[in-house]
Amino acid sequence: TGPMSLECLGNLLRITLSAEYFEDKYLSLFVVDQSGTAWELDEAMAAQCGYTVTYTTWRGIELHASALSCHSHLEKDVFTITIQIRASHTPDMSNATTHLKSASCGYGLWSPRELICESNYMEVSVKREVPQTIKDFVQDEPEDWTLAFPEAKAEEASIWQIVFHQPEEKRALLVSNAWSAGYGLNTTDSRVLLRVPYTAAQVQLVEDQGITFSVLRSSTFYKYQWVILMVDTTVACPVDGVDYTNKTITWTVPKYIPPLYAGVTIFKDVLVEAGVDLHKLSAKEMASRKYVLLNELKAITMKIPIGAEGGYYKTSVSNGQLGIKYTINLFLEHQWEDSKWRLTKHTIIKEIETPFEQTEVAITNNLNLSARLMNVTVGTFLPDVELVNLTIEGVAVTVLKAVQHGYLIHTTRYANRSKAYVMQVPLDAPSVKKEYMREDMRAYTLNVTLTFITYPSSETFVVPVIALSAVKDAVLPSARGFCDGRNLHLIITRGNVGQNWLPFISDWHLTQEAAQKYKYILRDNGTHMAISVPFLSPHVSYEGFHNSAIKASFHLTLKDGITLAQRRDFSVSCIFSPTELIQCLPNGTVIITAIKLVGGEDLDTALLVLRDRQCKPSLVTEKTATFKFNVNTCGTSKKSNSTTMTYENEVLYFRPDNDTPIYQLKFFCSYAVKQTADVQYESKKNPLPSIKPGFGCLTLSMKLFKEKSYSEPYQESEYPVVKYLREALYFEVELLQPKDARLDLNLDDCWATSSQSQNSLPQWHILNHGCENNKDYYRTVFHKVNYSLRVKFPQHLKRFEVRMFTFVQGTSLLQE
């Protein structure tokens, strides 16, 4: 528990930092020497001084420290190491908290030679041979030492120099130079140590039995009193030897590594042990995990099934593609006896990572129709993956800010520590595309791109999410038509699928500009569209011409605004009296308009004539011809009786070389010869109804309720109430006093502001003169109030529902 846990594992100390404790913090690692000085641990110091820092897939950090690290305090068979961790929420490490931890580990009997192969360094420590001192020896000439070995005399450390054996030469370095080159050198009362980074210049790559080793051949000279002694500090570590076949990891380590056996004549295996994460496993434990450890004549082989217990999967990204790798931290300890060293212990720590294996991301969409929510589950992912942002309609937003777009995101975690992300998106969110499919079906399409990051590698990848839901909620546009004697009117209610459907008359797009050209009236408020067309218009068709009536029809088509596919057809037809076509003026002038009927499309209206074929139309359109003449001209006949004079003529159409008309419109005008009318008129003023103003005290309350049932209001302790965009708010306004059944409560104006001040700006009217705001896309909805135990006077209450919204300026939220 706590920020760090410690574990002694032979000649290594393992320190594990808590991933939960240090999550979202920047860390600096320090080691503290015996004087109390803290040294910051970087890659170079770690390899030189015997430390290895590794990151696990769960965001944990592990630190391995060698018993003979630079800052270890050795006393008898115990080594003590002190670690300091500094953690901060900012990269500059300001206001960092410091955690200090010391650990002492006992170490058993040292072997004459011990080799460690860590991931970032090689280490060899050998028993320091101390020659027998000659009793009563007196050095006659002390200056002989200085003359013979001036460099050795000058060195303060007991190690004098190290000689590297390379194929082309031998190179000697003094301790200070070797240290500057990145080598770690140290002596204790009983040991001489050399630590070598794999990147050191004198390291050679040597192949044996098809396996490549990093090898450093060296001899270390150290002084003891008046003697300079030499030890073989050669070290070798395998750098490959791993194979992946049939879902199995095979790790092979040769037993006989030539540089480690120089001068050896007799060899005998003593012990071969293996394990995971520095823990040795028994044969029974290995069998339960299906591990295989083979100690053969020339090599030691471990076989691990990919995915076996002890390892873990981690997320990997290759060329933007998501995948996984299986990682396991194996270690092998091989002890042998030989004629030169007696006993050697060789410990190899090997992190094995399998090749990249591409994976697919599962995406499921579960529609909650009652709540009108798309529940989209993305994943599963390993614990080292985190969602960082969403790209909605081309704009990248963080997970926290996605709620402003109507997206609610939560994480589902499973027993095996994997997780999935669930997005709840309202069907009515602006970013959800809505398309009419057929009949009463609409298609809702969610198109969003998720960006993820992996820890600790900080690789990113994206997952495009396209979720489609088909819902039976389509309300198709409907229409009603009527006529007023001079015009045809068509009013279209758009429903919820026709927002991008455009009005067409045949192939002619009806816009405001086009309507004005023909003196049509076009009004569109987003929910309703109204078109008014005069009876005599180019786009009105006429049929059923009889002596008593004309049928005029106007046709309108709604087409898809993108594909121009025909979606809905509407028409209005009205019966007009033929008197609409003729005007009989008191001065004897007649104005008659002849119209082209359905079926006579080839008729040329300019060739229409009256009985006197010299009388031609004064105004011609594609469908009409208008004549203006006096009743005493153009072949007009007349007849009379005692009260009226009637004038009659005809509009005719003849085909060339044919005197029989194919179009004939008879019309007449009747004038009264003499007419007298008596009219009685009386005017009486009735008083207008009035309401006398009154004065008194009214007590009102306004409450916010949790549900449409208006059964449970929010209490004071629950404010402020958190709501998401387009969630419903249920308000109730009540007249508390006086309790007079003759009174009715009516709401005039209701508005919202961005602050608690009712007079602040901006303002948005929810109710305007007692009605919903027609500029609102989501209109205020009034709810009927019925009598109940709580409601004695329903006329004293008003209930209405408002959709949650926010004030914006451009694309920015306005907040006080």
N, C-alpha and C positions, 0 to 999 in steps of 0.2 A: 504494500500500500504506500501512498505518498508519491512524490514526484519521481523517485528512483528506487529500484530494487537491485540488490547485489547478490552475486553467486560466485563462490570459489570453485574453480574447475581445474584441479591439478596445478600446472604452472601458469594458469591464466585466471584473471578476474573478469567476470562479465557484469557490466552495469547496464541495466535497461531503464530507459527513460519512459515515463508514462505518456502514452499518446493522448489520453483524455486530459491529463493535467496540462500538457504543453501545447494543446491544440490551438491553432491560430496565433502562435507566438513565434518570434524570431529568437534563435538560440545562439549562444557562444559557449564553447566548451573550453575549460581550463584545467590544467593539472598543477597541483601545488607541491613544491619541493619541500625539503626538510627545514629550510629557513623560513617558510611561509610565503614565498614568492609564487604568484600565480602566472603560469605560462599559457598563453592562448594556443590551442591545438589547431594547427592547420595540416594540410596533406603532407607537406615535407617533414614537419616535426613528428607526425604520427608514424611515418615509415622509418624515420631515423631513431625514434625513441621507444618503439615497441607498442604502439597503439593502433587499433583498427576501429573505424567508425562505419557502421552499416545501418541502412534504413530498411525497415520491414514494410510490407504492404499495408499494414494497419497504421501507418504514420508513426510507428514507434522507432526509436533510435537505440541502437546497441553499441556499446563501447567495450572492446576487449583490451585488456592491459596485461602485458607480459610481466611475470614475476621479476624479471631483470630489466624493467623499463628504466628510462633515465631518472625518473623521479621516485622510484620505489625505495622504501626504507627497509633494509634487510636486517633482521636480528634473529640469530640462530636459524631456526627453520620456519620463520614467519616473515612474510613480506607485507608491507602496508602501503596503500596508495590512497591519495586524497584527490577528489574530483570537485571542481566548482562549476556550476551551471548558472549562466546569466540569461534571463528570459525577459523579453520586452515585446510590447504590442507594435512597435515601430522599427523599421529597418535601421535607424540610426542608434538603436539600443538605448534610447533615452528612457529614464525612469525604470531601469531594469531591476528586477528582483534577483537576488543571489541565493543559490542553494549550494550548501557545502556538505560533502559526504566522504567519510573515510572508511576504508575496509581493510581488515587484516585477514590474510589467508595463510593457513599452514601448508607447508610443502614437505613431502616425504623425502625419502632418500634420493639424492641426485645421482643420475647415471654419469659415468665418466664423460660421455659425450651426449648432448641433447640437441636435437634439431627441430625447429618449428618452421612450418611453411604457412604463413598467413596470406591473406589476399593481397596485401600491399608491401610485405617485406619477408625476407628470409632471416632466420636467427640461428646461430650456433654458439653454444657455450660448452666449454671443455674444462675438465678438472685441472686446476693449476698445480703442477708438480713443484714441490718445494724441496730443494737439495738439502742434504744434511750439513749442518754448520760444523766446521772444524773447531774443536774446543781450544781455547786459549790462542786462537789465531790472531796475530797482530800484523796489520798491514804496514810494512816498512816504509813504503813510498806512496802516500795518499795521492800524490799528483799523478801517479801512473794511470789511475782510473780516468782522470780528466783528459790526459793526453791520449789514452787509447780510445775512449768513447766520449768525446765532448758533447755530441748530440744527446746521448743517453743521459748524461749528467744534467743537461739543461732541462730535460723533460720533467715536469712535476708529476705527471701520472705515472703509474707503475708500468703501463704499456708504453713501449718505446716507439716501435714502428710496425707497420704491416707491409708484407711483400705479396704482390699479386702475381700469380703465375699465369701467363698468357702464352699462346702458341708462339708468338713472334718475339716475346721478350718477358723479362721480369721487371716489375716496377715497384719501387719502395716508396711508401709515404709515411711521414711522421704523423703522430697522433693528431696534431692541430690541422694538418693538411687533409688527412682522411676525414676528420670531422667536418671540415669546410666542404668536402666533396659529397657529404650526405651520409657517410657511414656512421654507425653507432658503435662505439667502443667503450668497454667498461671492464673493471676487475673487481672482484670481491675477495674476501679472505681465502676463498677456495676455488673461484671460477674466473675464467677469462672469456669475455663475450664479444662477439662481432655480429652486428645487425646490418643487413644489406637491403636497400630498396631495389625492387626489380628493375628500376630505370637506371641504376648505377652504371657508369661507363665501363667498368671492368667485368660486368656480368656477361657470360657467354651462353648461347643456346646450343645445347648438345642433344643429339637424338640417340635414344637407346631403345631397342625392341619396338621401333616405330613410334615411340613416345618422346616428346620434346621436353627437355629440362632446362630451367635456368640454373646456371652453375657459376659459382665463384670459387676459384682455387686460390687459396691464400695461406700464408704462414704469418703468425703474429709473434713478435718479439716483446718480451716484457722483462723487467729487471727485478731482481730480488737480492737485496743487500749488494754484494759485490759481483753478482752473477747475472748475465743476460741469458734468458731462457727462450726457447722457441717452441710453439705448439702449432699443430696443423688445424687451421680454422676454415677448412673447405666446407661448403654447404651447397646442396642441390635440392631443387623443388620442381615437381612436375607442373607444366603449364597447360597440358592438354591430356589426352588419353580418355576422353569422354565420347561415347557413341550413343546415338538414339535410333533404335530399331524396334519395331513391333510394340510400340507404346512402352518401351523399357529403356531406362538409362543404364548404360554399362560404363563403369569407371575402372580403368586398369592402371595399376601402379607397378612397374617392375621392381623386383626385390634387389637385384644387383645393379646398383648405379655406380658405374666405374669410378667416378671421382671420389666417392665415399669409401671405396674399398682399396684405395692405393696402399700397397704394402701388406695386405691381408692375405694370410695363407689358410686360415681355418675359419669357417663361418657356420653359425648354428642359430636357427630360429628360436626365439624365446617366447614371444607373445605377439599375436595379431588381434587387435580389437578395433571396433568401429562404432559409430553412433551418429547422432543428429544433434545439431545445436550444442556441440561440445559435451553432450551427455552420452556416455557409453551405453550400448544396448546389449542385453544378454541374447543368447541364441534363441530363447523362447520369445523374447520381445521382437526379434527380427523376423521370426517365423510368422508371428501374428500379423506383422505388417507386410508380409510377403517379400521381405528383403532377402537377398542371397549374398553371403560372404564366402568367397572361395580363396583358400590359402594354397596356391599351387606351387609347383617347383620353382618357377622363375618369376611369377607375378602374383599379386593380390588383386582380386577382382570383386567389385560390388555391383549388384544388379538391383535397381529400384524401379518398381512399376510407376509410370507417370501418373500422378494424382494420388500416390500413396500417402498414408498418414506420416506426419513429420515434415512434409513440405507444404507449400501453399501456392495457389494461383495468384498471379498479379496481372493487372491490365497492361496491355502494350498497344502502341499505335505505330503502324508502318504505312507510310505514304498516305496518311489520312484515314486508313482503314483500321477498324477496331479489331483487336485480337487479345489473346491471352498467352502467358508463358507460365510454366510450372517451375518453381524454384525450391531447391532444397539445400540446406547447409550441412554437408557431410564432413565427418572427420575420420581420419584413420591413424591409428597408433601402431607402429611396427617396432618391436624391440628384438635385437639380435646380439649375440656374442661373437667376437672375432679375436684373432690373435694379437691385434694391434691395440684395440680400445677396450677390450674386455666387454663392456655392455654399452650399446648405443640405443637411444630412444628417438625415433623419428616420428613427429606428429605433423600430419598434413591436414590443413583445414581447407575445404574446397566448397565454394558456392557454385552450384550447378544450375544452369538456367536452360530450359528447353527452347528450341527454335519457335519463332512466331507462328501462332495458329490463328487464322482469321475466324471471327465469330460474327453472327448476325444478331441484331437487336430486335427483340420481339415487341410489336406494338399492337395493343388490343384496345378496342373502343366499345365501351358498354354505355348505351344510351339510357339515361334516367328520364323517361318521357314525362312522368308526372312533375318532376322538377325542371324539365326542359334543360337538362345538363348533359354535355358530352363528358364522360369519364374515360380519359385516354391514359392507359398504363404503358409506360415505356421502360423496357428492361425485362430481365434482371441484369444488375451490374455487381461487380465485386466491390468491397468496401472502400477501395482506393480510388473510386470515381466520384466526382461531385459535379452537379449541375451548376453552371455559373451564369448563363444568360439565355435568353430566348430572342429570336429574331422574328418579330411580328410585323407583317406588311413592310418588310425591308428595314425596320428599325430595331436595333439591338437594345434590349432592356434587361435589367437584372431580375433575379427571381423575386426579390422584394417588390420591385416596381411593377412587375407583371400584373399584380392585383388591380392596378389602375386601368388595365385593359380588360378586366373581367376574368383574368386567369388566377385560379386558386391552385397552388401546387403543394403537395405534401409527399413525404417519403414513406414507403412501406418497407419495413425491415423484416427479414426472415430469420429462422432459427440458425441457419448456416452462415449468418452475418452478411449475406448478399442483400441487395435492396433493389427497389424499383421506384420510379417516380410516377405519380398520378397527377394528371392535370384535369381540373374541373373547369369547363368552359361553358358558359351559357349559350344556348342556341342563338340567342338574340345579340350576342356580342358583335360589335361592328366588324371585327376581323374575320368572323365566320361568314363565308360566302354562301348565299342562298340562291338556289336555282329551281325553277319550276321543271318538274319531270313529266308528269302526265296526270290527268284527272285531278285527284285531290292530293297528290304527292309532291313534296318539296325535298330537294337534296341540300343538306347542310355540309359544307366542306371546311374543315379546319386545316390550314396550311401554315405550319410554324416550324422553325429550325431551332433545335436545341444544341447548345455548345457545352461540352463537358471538359473537365480537366482531371488528369490523373496525379496521384501523389505517391511518392515524393518526386517523380520524374518531371512533373509539370508539362506533360504532353497534352495536347488538346485534340479533340475530334468533334465532329458534328453529326447529329442524327436528324435528317429531315422527317417530319411527321405530317402525314396526310391522312386525316381521318374523315370518313364519309358516313353520314347518317341519313336515312330516308325516313321522312315523317309524313303521316297523313294529316297535314294541317294547312294544305293549300286552300286559300280563299280566292277564287278566280274573280277577275273584274266582272261587275254586273252593270246593267244600264237600265235607265227608264227614259222614256221620251214623251214629249207632249208638244202641242202646237197652240199658238195664240191668235190665229187668224192671218197673221202676216209672216210668221217665222216658224221654223221647225227647231225644236230644242232637244238635245241629247245630253243627259247627265250620267257620267260613268263613275262608279265607285271602284277604286283600283283594287281593293282587297289587299292581300299580302304578297302577291307574286308579280304584280305588274309595274313595279317601280321603274324598271328600265325598258318597259314596252312603250313604243312610240306610236302616235296616232297617224294613220295614213288614210287618204282618200284615193283608192285605187293604188297607183304607184307614186302618189304625190304626198310628200311628208308635210303634215300640217303643223307649221310653226306659228309663233305669234306674228312674225313678219308676213308670212303667207296669208294668214287669216285677215290681217289688216288690208291686204291688197284687194280682197274680195268683199270687204266690209263684213266679214264674219266676226263673231265675238268668241274668243277662246280664253277660258279661265282654268287655272290649274293650281291647287294648293297642296299638292303632294298626295292627298288622299282621295280627292275628287277632281274630275275634269268635266267642264261644261262647255258645250259648243252650241252656238245659236246661228242658224243659217236662214236668210230670207227665203220666202216662198219662191221668188223668181231669182234663182241662183244657178250658176253654171254647173254645180255639182249636185243639183237636185234632179231626180228623174221623175217623169210624169207618165201615168198610165190610167186606164179606165176612164177615158174622156167620155162623159155622157152629157146629156142635156142638163143633168142635175148636179153633177159632181166631177171633181178631178182628184185622183189619188197622187199625192206628191210624196216621194221617198228620198231619204238621205241615208247613205251607207258610210260607215266608218270601220276601219280595220286597225287593230293593235298588232304591231310587229315587234319581234325581238330587236332590241337596240343594237345587238352585235351581229347576229346572223341574218337579221331581217326575215326570219321565218315567221309565217303568219300564225298568230296565237289566238285572237278572238275577233269575231265579226259582230258588229252592232248596227242596227238601223232603226229609223223612226219613220213611220208613214202616217200621213194625215189626209183626210178628205176635205178638199177646199171647194167652195162654190165657184162656178165659172164667173160669177160677178166680180171675183177678185181680178179678172183679166180685162175688165172693161170699165171705162169712166165716161159717163154721160154728163158733160158740162152744161150749165144753164144757157150758155151762149150758143149752143148747138154744135159744139166741138165734141168729137168722139175720139177717145184714145183706146185702142184695142191692142192687146199683146197676144200673139199666137205662139203656142209652145210646141216643141217637137216631142212626140210621144215615144214611149218604149216600143221598139219595132220599126220605127221610122228613122233609124240612125243615118241613112244615106240621104235624107231630105236636106236640101240647101235652103236655109231660112231666108237667104237674100233673094230667092226667086219667088217668095210668096207674094201674092197680089190680091187686090180686092176685085169686085165684079168688073169694075173698069180697070183693065190690066195696066193702065198707065199709072195707077195709084200703087206705088211701091212703098215698102217700109221705110220709116225715117230712122229707125235704130235697129241694128241687127247684132245678135250674139250667136254663139254656136247653137244654142237651144231655143232662142226666142227671136221674134220679129215684131216690132212695135209700129203701128200705123196711127197717124194723127190727121184727121180730116174733118170737114164740115158735113152735116147731115144732108146737105143739098148737093153733094158732089159724090164722085167715085161710084156712080151707079146705084146709089142708095134708094130703096123703094120706101114708100110710106103709106100708112092707112090710119084712119081715125074713126072715133066714135064720139059720143056726146061729151066724154070727159077726158080722153087721152088722144095723143098723137104718137104713133109708133113708127120708128125708122128702123129699117132692116138692111143688113149687108152680109157679105160672106168673105172670109179669107180663104183663098184657093191656091192649090199647087198643081201645076200641069207639067207633065213630062214633055220633052221636045216632040213636035209633030203629033201631038195627041191633045184633043180638045176635051177629053174627059178628065176632070180633076181627080187626083188620087188623095188629096187632102182637102177637107171642106169644114170650115168652122163658121157656123151661122151665129149672128149676134144681133141684138136689137136694143134700141133706147126708146123709152116711153116718157113723154112729157105730159103733164096735166094741162088741159085746156083752160080750166077754171077750178079753183079750190079755195075754200074758206075753212078756217079752223078756229074754234073758240077754246081758250085755255084758261082755267081758273088756277090761281096761284096764291098760296097763303104761307106766310113765314112765321114760325114760332120758335123762340129760343128756349132750349132746355138747359137747366143748370148742369155744369160739369161735376162729376163726382170729385170729392176732395177728402184729404186726410188731415185732420188737425194735429199740429205738432204737440207733443207732450214732453214732460220732463220727469225724471225719476232716476233711481239707482238700479243698475243692472249688475249682477255678478256673473261673470263668465269664466269658463275654464277650457284649456286646450290640453289634451293628453295624447301621448304616442303609445299605441298598442302594439303587442308582439305579433298578433295574427289577425287575419281577416275576420275572425269570429268576434273581435272586439270584447274578448272575455278577460284578458289580463293586460293591464297597462304596465309600462316600465315604471319602476320605483325610483326615487331620487338617488338611492345608492348605486343604481345601475347606469347612471349617466357619467361620462358621455357614452352614448350608444354607438358602437362600431358597425357600420354598414358598408357593403360593397356597391359599386356602381350598378344601377338598374335593379337593385333589390327594392322591394316594396316597403314603403313607410305608411302606416295606417294611423290617421289622425282623427280625433273626435273633438268637436267643439260643442259645449253644453251651456245652456242658460240655466244657471243655478238658482238665481233669485230675480224677480219674484216667481212663485209657482202659480202662474195664471194661465189656465188652459186656453184663454182667448189670444194669447201671444204666440206668434210664430217667429222662429229664429231664421234669419236669412243672412248668408255670407256675401259680402260685396267684393272686397279685395283681400287677397292673401298673397304675400310675396316672401321670397327668401333672400338673405344677404350673406356675404362671406364672413361676417363678424356678428357679435352679439348686439350691435347697434342696429335698430330697425331702420334708421335713416341713412346708413352707410351705403356706399356704392362699391361694386355693381349690385344691381337687384334683378331678380327674375320673378315674374308674376306667375303664381300657380293658379290663382283664380283672378278673373278680371270682370268686374261688373256682374258677379255671381255666376260666371260661366268659366269653363276650362279655357286655358290659353291656347288658341289655335295655332300658335307658333311652336308649340311643344310637339316633338316627335312622339313622345310617350305622354298621352293626354292624362290629365287628372280624371280619376274615376270616382263618381259619387256612389255611396252605398246606402241602400234603403234602411231606415231605422224603424224597427217594429216594437210594439209594446212588449215589455217583459217585466220581471220582478224588479230589475234595476231601473228600467226606463218606464216611468209613469206617463210622461208627456213626450211622445216621439217627435212632436213638432218643435220641441225645445232642443233637439240635437241635430247636428249635421256631421256626417262621416264621409271622409274622402281618402283616396289612396293616391300616393305620389311615388314615382320612381326616383331612386337615389341618383343625384347628379352632382357635378362639381363645376366651379367657375374656371374657365380657361381664357387665356389671352394668347391667340395664335396657337402654339402647341405646348404652352407652359401653363401649369396649374397656378391659380391665384389663391394664396393662403395668407391669412393674417397672423 
